[in-house]
Amino acid sequence: MNPIDELVSVKEIIVCAGSGGVGKTTIAAAIALRAAMEGKKAAVLTIDPAKRLASSLGLKELSSEPTKVSKRKFTSAGLEPKGELHALMLDTKSTFDKVVLRYAPTAEQAERIINNRFYRNISGTLSGTQEYMAMEKLYELHADGGYDLIVIDTPPTRNALDFLDAPKRLTDFFESRVLRWFLLPYMKASGGIMRIANVAATTFLRIVKKIVGAEVLEDTAEFFGNLEGMYEGFKQRALDVAALLKSDVTSFVVVTSPAEDSVTEATFFATRLNESGLPFGALVVNRVHPSFGEPVEVTPRQLRRLEEGDDRDRLLGKLLTNEGRFRKLVTLEEKNLNSLARRIPRHLWVRVPYLRTEAVDFPGLIEIGDRLFDAKADAV
């Protein structure tokens, strides 16, 4: 059985991961589409702010709440889905707001945090926030129990591993004792400003205040002060998400292209998955150039003769030259992939050929899905 097909039949969460530019968003959508065709209620969650997923699904735009893909989109393409397909795009700010509302001891405290200027500035831009909220949204969708399968397209980062580490980095930042120690002179206590004998902090803040201004420091201190009592909630959810990602209901699909950089990233990522105890399900090698039959052996001398001949010979010479260049490209790709085979068994591979056009519409997405699910796993 095709390894992707097997995952769709038994898993509740599929995480598509890999470096940027390898087609993760398209592969994630194609997997969710196939699940809907087979009778599942499926959702695909994208982190990519580009509108490619929305347009490929025939939607004007995506929001942070699931949008159902119209059945007419399927029937107009000659398909009869047995299930449903929903799509949504992560809205980091609104997801963060929900987290604050969940963990704040009181509604008033939550409102103070959400209205805080420092919070408004960092809630969508702080390093690790997007990744943390992506996992938060995934957990929320799964906990609600409304979907048979959730497929998530991981954040477009330079390093595909960032989303594994980012939640911990974010919670560590919120709980930073050093930062809070420096902000103590500005922390409010019992309605007033704490004035303590913290010489180092006061000296440091005097310098920083000249650079960023007193209001920024006060907003920052107020934000951390209002987070009191919420740190454990943040950390516990991060632990819950980590447990979900390691559970039997989840599987990771690594997406790569045959390019050297992408293969290197995929190899590193597969290693990290194994070290972290995360369940690896399949490797999708996207945009592979096919190999057509046996190569035509032509010597440089024979090529020169053809190039110096009549129109028919010159045309044949150009075709043979192009064929030789294409063979070199295919050979290079296979050399790159052979290094990956030492890390990931080939029976877990699925190859998707390089297509002339991107999947920018529903028929294009269907074609990608057909190629993905009809492909046989590589020989062991």
Phi, psi and omega per residue, in radians:
M1 nan 2.474 3.019
N2 -0.954 2.232 -3.064
P3 -1.061 -0.560 3.099
I4 -1.209 -0.732 3.105
D5 -1.021 -0.717 3.137
E6 -1.123 -0.703 3.129
L7 -1.119 -0.745 -3.138
V8 -1.059 -0.585 -3.073
S9 -1.349 -0.435 -3.006
V10 -2.122 -0.281 -3.038
K11 -1.730 2.763 3.086
E12 -1.840 -0.392 3.126
I13 -2.368 2.267 3.020
I14 -2.158 2.134 -3.129
V15 -1.813 2.025 3.099
C16 -1.606 2.121 -3.054
A17 -2.339 2.726 3.137
G18 2.767 3.082 -3.118
S19 -1.274 2.973 -3.123
G20 -1.216 2.620 3.031
G21 1.386 0.257 -3.125
V22 -1.818 0.003 3.108
G23 1.641 0.460 -3.125
K24 -1.035 -0.775 -3.085
T25 -1.062 -0.784 -3.138
T26 -1.144 -0.764 3.140
I27 -1.108 -0.738 3.123
A28 -1.053 -0.786 -3.140
A29 -1.137 -0.687 -3.138
A30 -1.130 -0.652 3.112
I31 -1.152 -0.799 3.134
A32 -1.126 -0.664 3.120
L33 -1.085 -0.775 3.126
R34 -1.100 -0.692 3.116
A35 -1.059 -0.709 3.110
A36 -1.142 -0.672 3.117
M37 -1.078 -0.580 -3.062
E38 -1.576 0.130 3.015
G39 1.848 0.051 3.138
K40 -1.588 2.662 2.946
K41 -1.568 1.873 -2.976
A42 -2.026 2.605 3.063
A43 -2.285 2.436 3.041
V44 -2.046 2.206 -3.126
L45 -1.915 2.089 3.135
T46 -1.907 2.608 3.102
I47 -1.850 -0.260 -3.071
D48 -1.273 2.098 -3.119
P49 -1.244 -0.223 3.099
A50 -1.125 2.721 -3.045
K51 -1.613 0.311 -3.073
R52 -1.091 -0.737 -3.118
L53 -1.159 -0.780 3.139
A54 -1.022 -0.821 -3.100
S55 -1.180 -0.650 -3.138
S56 -1.194 -0.432 3.113
L57 -1.649 0.026 3.127
G58 1.339 0.434 3.128
L59 -1.886 2.531 3.130
K60 -1.176 -0.714 3.128
E61 -2.802 2.895 3.084
L62 -2.010 2.583 3.083
S63 -2.115 -3.083 3.137
S64 -1.350 -0.104 3.065
E65 -1.881 2.476 -3.077
P66 -1.012 2.375 3.063
T67 -2.015 2.240 -3.124
K68 -1.372 2.328 3.058
V69 -1.351 2.220 -3.076
S70 -1.039 2.438 3.096
K71 -1.084 -0.460 3.122
R72 -1.077 -0.533 3.107
K73 -1.093 -0.658 3.120
F74 -1.258 -0.866 -3.058
T75 -1.137 -0.605 3.121
S76 -1.176 -0.365 3.094
A77 -1.687 0.144 3.109
G78 1.407 0.385 -3.107
L79 -2.022 2.605 3.087
E80 -2.152 1.649 -3.108
P81 -1.225 2.443 3.077
K82 -1.567 -0.313 -3.136
G83 -2.147 -2.630 -3.104
E84 -2.290 2.608 3.076
L85 -2.130 2.193 3.096
H86 -2.120 2.646 -3.140
A87 -2.418 2.582 3.077
L88 -2.663 2.751 3.113
M89 -2.086 2.390 -3.114
L90 -1.102 2.224 2.950
D91 -1.891 1.764 -3.007
T92 -1.025 -0.768 -3.078
K93 -1.114 -0.863 -3.104
S94 -1.175 -0.591 3.096
T95 -1.176 -0.710 3.096
F96 -1.093 -0.717 3.118
D97 -1.025 -0.729 3.139
K98 -1.124 -0.661 3.107
V99 -1.096 -0.769 3.119
V100 -1.073 -0.801 -3.130
L101 -1.100 -0.555 -3.123
R102 -1.254 -0.728 -2.967
Y103 -1.743 -0.226 3.127
A104 -1.173 2.348 -3.135
P105 -1.038 -0.576 3.138
T106 -2.371 2.789 3.103
A107 -1.128 -0.591 3.139
E108 -1.141 -0.717 3.127
Q109 -1.146 -0.712 3.107
A110 -1.078 -0.728 3.140
E111 -1.129 -0.674 3.124
R112 -1.113 -0.696 3.134
I113 -1.167 -0.841 -3.074
I114 -1.121 -0.557 -3.140
N115 -1.531 -0.092 -3.118
N116 -1.211 2.347 -3.076
R117 -1.165 -0.628 3.102
F118 -1.115 -0.753 3.115
Y119 -1.083 -0.772 -3.121
R120 -1.079 -0.539 -3.135
N121 -1.337 -0.614 -3.030
I122 -1.714 -0.286 -2.976
S123 -1.097 -0.358 3.106
G124 -2.073 -0.032 -3.017
T125 -2.179 -0.338 -3.087
L126 -1.094 2.362 -3.125
S127 -0.973 2.210 3.138
G128 1.697 -0.303 -3.096
T129 -1.110 -0.837 -3.105
Q130 -1.045 -0.757 -3.115
E131 -1.165 -0.739 3.118
Y132 -1.055 -0.798 -3.090
M133 -1.237 -0.490 3.050
A134 -1.108 -0.788 3.113
M135 -1.184 -0.610 3.089
E136 -1.096 -0.785 -3.137
K137 -1.143 -0.699 3.090
L138 -1.037 -0.814 -3.128
Y139 -1.086 -0.742 -3.134
E140 -1.069 -0.817 -3.139
L141 -1.082 -0.717 -3.121
H142 -1.236 -0.720 -3.118
A143 -1.132 -0.572 3.130
D144 -1.157 -0.430 3.056
G145 1.279 0.307 -3.081
G146 -1.527 -0.101 -3.059
Y147 -2.230 2.518 3.053
D148 -1.372 -0.567 -3.131
L149 -2.540 2.319 3.046
I150 -2.069 2.196 3.110
V151 -1.977 2.194 -3.091
I152 -2.036 2.335 3.076
D153 -1.689 1.957 -3.023
T154 -1.196 2.775 -3.044
P155 -0.988 2.513 3.112
P156 -1.337 1.511 -3.128
T157 -1.967 2.847 3.086
R158 -1.130 -0.592 -3.127
N159 -2.033 2.086 -3.077
A160 -1.121 -0.209 -3.110
L161 -1.530 -0.182 -3.015
D162 -0.997 -0.673 -3.045
F163 -1.206 -0.338 3.081
L164 -1.287 -0.618 -3.050
D165 -1.680 -0.391 -3.002
A166 -1.053 -0.754 3.136
P167 -0.977 -0.707 3.130
K168 -1.186 -0.688 3.116
R169 -1.085 -0.670 -3.117
L170 -1.200 -0.809 3.138
T171 -1.150 -0.597 3.081
D172 -1.125 -0.658 3.116
F173 -1.120 -0.797 -3.131
F174 -1.092 -0.534 -3.070
E175 -1.723 0.183 -3.054
S176 -1.027 1.980 -3.139
R177 -1.251 -0.597 -3.139
V178 -1.123 -0.827 -3.137
L179 -1.086 -0.784 -3.138
R180 -1.133 -0.583 3.126
W181 -1.126 -0.725 3.124
F182 -1.211 -0.482 -3.102
L183 -1.556 -0.076 -3.086
L184 -0.902 -0.721 3.133
P185 -1.054 -0.329 -3.140
Y186 -1.830 -0.055 -3.108
M187 -1.296 2.337 3.139
K188 -1.404 2.448 3.090
A189 -2.511 2.176 3.129
S190 0.969 0.713 3.061
G191 1.447 -0.062 -3.133
G192 -2.184 -3.082 3.120
I193 -1.675 2.296 3.139
M194 -1.198 2.214 3.079
R195 -2.057 1.749 -3.080
I196 -2.155 2.858 -3.099
A197 -1.439 1.210 3.125
N198 -1.944 1.430 -2.990
V199 -1.074 -0.790 -3.100
A200 -1.106 -0.793 -3.128
A201 -1.133 -0.750 -3.124
T202 -1.092 -0.734 3.104
T203 -1.108 -0.773 3.129
F204 -1.070 -0.818 -3.093
L205 -1.162 -0.546 3.125
R206 -1.092 -0.673 3.120
I207 -1.243 -0.814 -3.105
V208 -1.119 -0.652 -3.101
K209 -1.063 -0.604 3.105
K210 -1.160 -0.477 -3.081
I211 -1.527 -0.856 -3.018
V212 -1.834 -0.285 -3.128
G213 1.684 2.622 -3.098
A214 -1.145 -0.623 -3.093
E215 -1.081 -0.692 3.134
V216 -1.103 -0.747 3.124
L217 -1.114 -0.736 -3.138
E218 -1.139 -0.718 3.097
D219 -1.082 -0.734 -3.128
T220 -1.134 -0.799 3.137
A221 -1.115 -0.701 3.119
E222 -1.102 -0.694 3.136
F223 -1.062 -0.876 -3.121
F224 -1.170 -0.591 3.092
G225 -1.127 -0.671 -3.131
N226 -1.299 -0.288 3.106
L227 -1.366 -0.102 3.136
E228 -0.933 2.308 3.112
G229 1.537 -0.047 -3.089
M230 -1.911 -0.203 -3.048
Y231 -1.055 -0.736 -3.110
E232 -1.107 -0.628 3.105
G233 -1.111 -0.788 3.094
F234 -1.028 -0.842 -3.086
K235 -1.159 -0.693 -3.125
Q236 -1.135 -0.699 3.121
R237 -1.152 -0.672 3.096
A238 -1.061 -0.689 3.101
L239 -1.185 -0.681 3.124
D240 -1.116 -0.742 3.122
V241 -1.111 -0.746 3.129
A242 -1.053 -0.710 3.122
A243 -1.147 -0.674 3.118
L244 -1.127 -0.724 -3.130
L245 -1.155 -0.462 3.141
K246 -1.600 -0.091 -3.033
S247 -1.376 3.009 -3.098
D248 -1.237 -0.282 -3.091
V249 -1.441 -0.171 -3.039
T250 -1.937 2.588 3.003
S251 -2.557 2.554 3.133
F252 -1.777 2.339 3.019
V253 -1.985 2.053 3.112
V254 -1.559 2.229 3.137
V255 -1.918 2.295 3.128
T256 -2.488 2.887 2.922
S257 -1.898 2.993 3.134
P258 -1.332 -0.038 -3.130
A259 -1.117 2.582 -3.035
E260 -1.015 -0.802 -3.113
D261 -1.079 -0.756 -3.138
S262 -1.152 -0.685 3.125
V263 -1.145 -0.718 3.101
T264 -1.062 -0.758 3.124
E265 -1.116 -0.761 -3.139
A266 -1.110 -0.684 3.111
T267 -1.100 -0.795 3.135
F268 -1.110 -0.721 -3.110
F269 -1.160 -0.748 3.114
A270 -1.056 -0.655 3.096
T271 -1.116 -0.777 -3.139
R272 -1.139 -0.682 3.092
L273 -1.009 -0.792 -3.130
N274 -1.116 -0.777 -3.137
E275 -1.135 -0.559 -3.097
S276 -1.540 -0.037 -3.137
G277 1.261 0.445 -3.129
L278 -1.645 2.432 -3.003
P279 -1.300 2.014 3.103
F280 -1.568 2.324 -3.080
G281 -1.952 -0.752 -3.068
A282 -2.866 2.806 3.034
L283 -2.042 2.202 3.040
V284 -1.833 2.030 3.052
V285 -1.683 1.831 -3.018
N286 -1.659 2.639 3.053
R287 1.063 0.831 3.130
V288 -1.529 2.321 3.046
H289 -1.398 2.270 -3.080
P290 -1.351 2.796 3.065
S291 -1.912 2.168 -3.057
F292 -1.842 1.821 3.024
G293 1.018 -2.794 -3.120
E294 -1.490 2.525 3.135
P295 -1.185 2.632 3.072
V296 -1.580 2.074 -3.108
E297 -1.486 2.030 3.141
V298 -2.325 2.295 3.124
T299 -1.428 2.717 3.074
P300 -0.944 -0.641 -3.136
R301 -1.140 -0.729 3.113
Q302 -1.121 -0.671 3.111
L303 -1.113 -0.731 3.139
R304 -1.094 -0.694 3.117
R305 -1.093 -0.738 3.111
L306 -1.111 -0.718 -3.129
E307 -1.140 -0.446 -3.136
E308 -1.637 0.013 -3.088
G309 -1.538 -2.747 -3.121
D310 -1.375 -3.078 -3.069
D311 -1.009 -0.694 -3.114
R312 -1.153 -0.732 3.117
D313 -1.155 -0.723 -3.127
R314 -1.108 -0.696 3.093
L315 -1.092 -0.762 3.108
L316 -1.096 -0.678 3.114
G317 -1.087 -0.732 3.121
K318 -1.132 -0.716 3.127
L319 -1.103 -0.738 3.129
L320 -1.174 -0.647 3.093
T321 -1.112 -0.791 3.123
N322 -1.111 -0.684 3.126
E323 -1.093 -0.682 3.125
G324 -1.150 -0.732 3.110
R325 -1.133 -0.707 3.123
F326 -1.109 -0.701 3.112
R327 -1.070 -0.684 3.123
K328 -1.101 -0.709 3.116
L329 -1.108 -0.805 3.140
V330 -1.094 -0.717 3.131
T331 -1.104 -0.717 3.113
L332 -1.115 -0.752 3.125
E333 -1.072 -0.766 -3.136
E334 -1.143 -0.604 3.084
K335 -1.111 -0.750 3.096
N336 -1.076 -0.764 -3.079
L337 -1.244 -0.504 3.102
N338 -1.070 -0.594 3.108
S339 -1.192 -0.561 3.116
L340 -1.265 -0.526 -3.124
A341 -1.119 -0.394 3.111
R342 -1.281 -0.292 -3.130
R343 -1.841 -0.623 -3.089
I344 -2.153 2.087 -3.131
P345 -0.981 2.456 -3.049
R346 -1.169 -0.392 3.138
H347 -1.227 -0.136 3.072
L348 -1.748 0.092 -3.123
W349 -1.580 2.554 2.924
V350 -2.329 2.215 -3.126
R351 -1.755 2.347 3.049
V352 -2.034 2.134 -3.044
P353 -1.212 2.758 3.056
Y354 -1.206 2.121 -3.139
L355 -1.802 2.696 -3.069
R356 -1.183 -0.507 -3.092
T357 -2.206 2.687 3.075
E358 -1.355 2.778 3.119
A359 -1.433 1.384 -3.074
V360 -1.690 -0.063 3.117
D361 -2.486 3.103 -3.051
F362 -1.102 -0.806 3.081
P363 -1.028 -0.647 3.111
G364 -1.140 -0.664 3.111
L365 -1.181 -0.659 3.100
I366 -1.098 -0.722 3.136
E367 -1.082 -0.748 3.094
I368 -1.057 -0.763 3.131
G369 -1.076 -0.725 3.120
D370 -1.081 -0.772 3.135
R371 -1.125 -0.656 -3.091
L372 -1.206 -0.786 -3.024
F373 -1.571 -0.370 3.112
D374 -1.489 -0.262 -3.119
A375 -1.213 2.514 3.054
K376 -1.602 2.613 3.100
A377 -1.106 2.636 3.084
D378 -1.033 2.637 3.076
A379 -1.144 2.500 -3.134
V380 -1.183 nan nan
